[in-house]
Amino acid sequence: MADGQWYPPEWPDRIRAHAEGTLVPVAPRRAATVLLLKDTPDGPVVHMLRRRASMAFAGGAYAYPGGGVDPRDDDHQVRWAGPTRAWWAERLGVDEAGAQAIVCAAVRETYEEAGVLLAGPTADAVVGDTTGDDWEADRAALVARDLSFAQFLDRRGLVLRSDLLGAWTRWVTPEFESRRYDTWFFVAALPEGQRTRNASTEADRTVWIGPAEAAAGYDKGELLMMPPTIATLRQLLPYATAADTLAAAPARDMTPVLARARLVAGEIVLTWPGHDEFTKHIPTDLTTGGA
């Protein structure tokens, strides 16, 4: 492997089946993930976690806090600050209920996996330290899905701060994958007074790392990542501060990125539109085991 691209061993067989029309794609689940940033004297750094090697999906790969949308957050109107649900619906390409649920997922997953909560008692405030036992009990209930995020906000009298998020990009898991996600990527700055911790049971390591350093680690094959992760890291490189990154978010193209597989001259060509570095050429007679 010349770089750190995560590549499931079952992909060649599944890609061939998809290209031949014998594989029926599964419907993708909605998901959200957050590139959490903070400024340092050397420039902004991003919070990343390493998924446990035992995980069935992307085990050992570096990623951002994120996960699936809870359908319960479509229905319950939460206390909301920032752009309206209608604005978010247009920005994310969904209806208003779906927009609320996706934004809720982004904020909830950041709290579940990093201990950082983008919410406050008022529309212009953010909670402080969230490491106490009572906070941890609520976080555990969210992880177990015993508590919806809307219920959590209501219980604590909190306002969701959608203005602290910027929609950055959207990727859809390839049609030949057995686990598929339609994932909205957001950027956010670490709120003052809060700190991250490894709160995820799915991660064995967390780091604050500069995008250039992380990308270099990927290029050397030292850090394993999925295409959306390394692509978004490279997209952070031009920005000198977290605020600059957030300011750039509204102009970002949210057209979904979906991998394509084609049979061309005796091989399968796997491409991600707009991201040539991930192109793979897979011989059609290749046995299962990677490319």
JOTA-V948784 format. One record per run of one state. SS is the DSSP state (~ for helix, > for strand, _ for the rest). FROM is the first residue (numbers start at 1). TO is the last residue. If there is no record, write none. Layout:
BEGIN
ss={SS,SS}
from={FROM,FROM}
to={TO,TO}
END
This chain:
BEGIN
ss={_,>,_,~,_,>,_,>,_,>,_,>,_,~,_,>,_,~,_,~,_,>,_,~,_,~,_,>,~,>,_,>,_,>,~,_,>,_,~,_,~,_,>,_,>,_,~,_,>,_}
from={1,5,6,11,20,29,39,45,52,62,64,65,69,72,76,80,82,85,93,96,115,119,121,133,144,149,157,159,162,165,173,181,190,203,211,220,225,226,227,237,242,250,257,265,267,273,276,279,280,284}
to={4,5,10,19,28,38,44,51,61,63,64,68,71,75,79,81,84,92,95,114,118,120,132,143,148,156,158,161,164,172,180,189,202,210,219,224,225,226,236,241,249,256,264,266,272,275,278,279,283,291}
END
